[in-house]
Amino acid sequence: MSAFALISWVLGGTWVLYGSFWLLSNRHYTLSRAHHFLFDLIGFPVEWAQSTWGRGGVPYALLMPNMLIFGMFTFSPLLLNLYVSFTGGESIAVFERPMVGLENYRQIFDCETSILEPNSCPAAGYNFWTGLGNTFLFVLFQVPVLCGVSLITALVVNRVVRNRGFWRAMFFYPVMLSPVVIANIWKWVLHRKGVLNSTMDSGDNLAASFSALAGFDILVSIVVAIVLLLATDRALRS
């Protein structure tokens, strides 16, 4: 079983087991209200957050999964780069590289004349200061041009000009295109034969049956989204 499948099973099992215990301890259900229990179990994280932190904590609970994923893909590379900066060698296996301490930083600043003359620095210093200078030039020219074009475009689409609707549509087209592209990417990732299922399905094990849950069709995705919305609304009203 892959690590991703194991984490998914642990989180899902914790959700179901603890959620069932919490709901059955605080409410009384009958067989005729089994569907109520199912909806309450789906919306359990929201209801638990509301009972623990109050209604003001619910938005943070809803944002927490996104923030955790965003933080993982934002700060993990930063921490990894910081670790790599204290190592030497060129091996792809960064955790097998030898530790060299501050040697890499010393080479950056160990220039014969000045950091303003990268040619007088070692190879590492030359690459660093040259790249930093190129980045500075890029920002120096790109930011004013980008802001100027954006300002002119905003003035044009807000003036009474011919075919203003067309120009507004062209202006907002990139904004509308991004969610469509992202949705299609996730559709491919969550496909039954996509990357996620291929990673989770490692043979005749429990991950194989669980991986099918990730292969949503568009219709099933809509149904699941509606169920989650109804369960969340029910949890907020309870």
Secondary structure as UniProt FT lines:
FT   HELIX           3..26
FT   HELIX           31..33
FT   HELIX           34..42
FT   HELIX           44..53
FT   HELIX           55..57
FT   HELIX           58..84
FT   TURN            85..86
FT   HELIX           94..96
FT   TURN            101..102
FT   HELIX           103..109
FT   TURN            115..116
FT   HELIX           118..120
FT   HELIX           123..157
FT   TURN            162..163
FT   HELIX           164..189
FT   TURN            192..193
FT   HELIX           195..200
FT   HELIX           206..211
FT   HELIX           212..214
FT   HELIX           218..237
//
